[in-house]
Amino acid sequence: MIKAQETVLEIDLNALKHNFKYLKTRLQPSTKFLAVVKAFAYGNDASKIAEYLQHLNVDYFAVAYINEGIALRDAGITKPILVLHPQTVNFKLLVKYKLEPSLYNFKILKEFISIASAEKQKEYPIHIKFNTGLNRLGFSENDIIAIIEKIKRAQAVKVKSIFSHLAASEDMAEKPFTLNQIKSFKIISETFTKHLGYKPMLHLCNTSGVLNYPEAHFDMVRCGIGLYGFGNSEKENQNLKPIAALKTVISQIHTIEKGNSVGYNRAYKSNKTIKTATLPIGHADGINRQYGNGRGFVTINSKKAPIIGNVCMDMIMVNITNIDCNEGDEVIIFNKNYTAEALSSSINTISYEIITAISNRVKRIFVR
Ligand SMILES: *Cc1c(COP(=O)(O)O)cnc(C)c1O
C-alpha cells in the first residue's frame, strides 16, 4: 500500500482476480462469464479493468451505451461486447466497432435491421431482451411470434442470445417473485427457440442472481458488483474483496472555539472547543452533500472522523477532536476494511452509488 499524498482511488487488480475466480467457483465450468464494465467499470476505469479481465480470459463484456463500447475497442478489447441500452442515433458506429446491441422493442429492432442491412451485414449478432418483471426494458412474451417473423425475414442479423434481468435477486424476501421471473424466462426462451429454429445463448443472472439462484445460471451470467468486491449480503461480502480504496490527506487542521462555525452556511456551530481537519475531496469528486452534517465519516489513524458541516465542491471538514493526527496524514474514505458499503449505508444508499460517483478528477492508481 502506498501512502496517499493527494486524493487517489487505488485499485487492486489482485482483488479483482480474486473476485473473478471466486464468482467462477459458483458456476458450472461450462457457464460463460460476462463482465459488466458499464459506467467506467463501476467507477474504476473500464479500459484497465477490461484489459485485465480479458487477460484472465473472461468470455464477454457488457456496457450500457455505445460510446462506452467504443472506448473499450480503442483500448484493445477484442472480446464480444454487449451494449445493454444502445441509442439508435449511434447504430452505424455500433456496427463499425463490432458492438452487439440489446434490442428490447419493435422500434429499435426495426431500426437496427434496417441499418445492418444498409451496411451489408450478414448474421450480425443481436441480443433480444425480455421483460419478466423489472418493467424497465424488454419485449413481452406476447411479442415472440412477431419478433421472429421480423428476424427470419432479415438476412442481416442473427440472434446470439435471449436474456432478461432480475428485479430483486439480492432480496430473499422477494424469492417467490424471483422464482416467477425465472419461470417466465424459461417459458419465453423455450417458445422463442422453438420458433427461431436455432439455439441462442440464454442469460438472466446478475451478481446476486449468481450467488442466490444457482439453478438459473443458464448459458452465461452477467456480473458487475461482485467483480468490484460487493456481494449484497454480509455472508457474500466475506468471500469478496473490495478492489478500490479511496484515500486522501489532511490539508489543514483548525481549532474551533466554542460559538464558532465551520463551512458554508455556517451549518456546523460549535458548543465547545473542537479540532477539525480539512480534506481535498468534495461533492465534485463524488462525495454527495447528503454525507455532510455528521452522517458520513472518514477514517484517520484507524479512528472514525465524522464529516461536519456542509460538503463543499472541493473539500470536506471532519471532526478530529479525539484523533491524534497531523497535517499531511493519510485519510481513508473507504477501503477493504472501512467499506464503501458501510459509508453508503450512512445515507441509506448502496455501494453501487458511491463507487460509480467517484469523478474523473480523482486519480486512479493500479496496484498488483
Ligand atoms: C448492471 C447490470 C448487470 C450487473 O449487475 P450487478 O448487480 O452489478 O452484478 C447485469 N445485467 C444488466 C442488464 C445490468 O444492467
The ligand as an SDF file (V2000), in Angstrom:
LIG
                    3D

 15 15  0  0  0  0  0  0  0  0999 V2000
  -25.8500   -3.5280  -14.4120 C   0  0  0  0  0  0  0  0  0  0  0  0
  -26.4090   -4.8160  -14.9330 C   0  0  0  0  0  0  0  0  0  0  0  0
  -25.8940   -6.0610  -14.5160 C   0  0  0  0  0  0  0  0  0  0  0  0
  -24.8590   -6.2130  -13.4080 C   0  0  0  0  0  0  0  0  0  0  0  0
  -25.4980   -6.2400  -12.1470 O   0  0  0  0  0  0  0  0  0  0  0  0
  -24.6790   -6.4440  -10.7800 P   0  0  0  0  0  0  0  0  0  0  0  0
  -25.7270   -6.4390   -9.7200 O   0  0  0  0  0  0  0  0  0  0  0  0
  -23.7540   -5.2880  -10.6660 O   0  0  0  0  0  0  0  0  0  0  0  0
  -23.9470   -7.7440  -10.9090 O   0  0  0  0  0  0  0  0  0  0  0  0
  -26.3560   -7.2020  -15.1570 C   0  0  0  0  0  0  0  0  0  0  0  0
  -27.3060   -7.1240  -16.1250 N   0  0  0  0  0  0  0  0  0  0  0  0
  -27.8460   -5.9570  -16.5210 C   0  0  0  0  0  0  0  0  0  0  0  0
  -28.9070   -5.9390  -17.5610 C   0  0  0  0  0  0  0  0  0  0  0  0
  -27.4360   -4.7570  -15.9280 C   0  0  0  0  0  0  0  0  0  0  0  0
  -27.9830   -3.5950  -16.3060 O   0  0  0  0  0  0  0  0  0  0  0  0
  1  2  1  0
  2  3  1  0
  2 14  2  0
  3  4  1  0
  3 10  2  0
  4  5  1  0
  5  6  1  0
  6  7  2  0
  6  8  1  0
  6  9  1  0
 10 11  1  0
 11 12  2  0
 12 13  1  0
 12 14  1  0
 14 15  1  0
M  END
$$$$
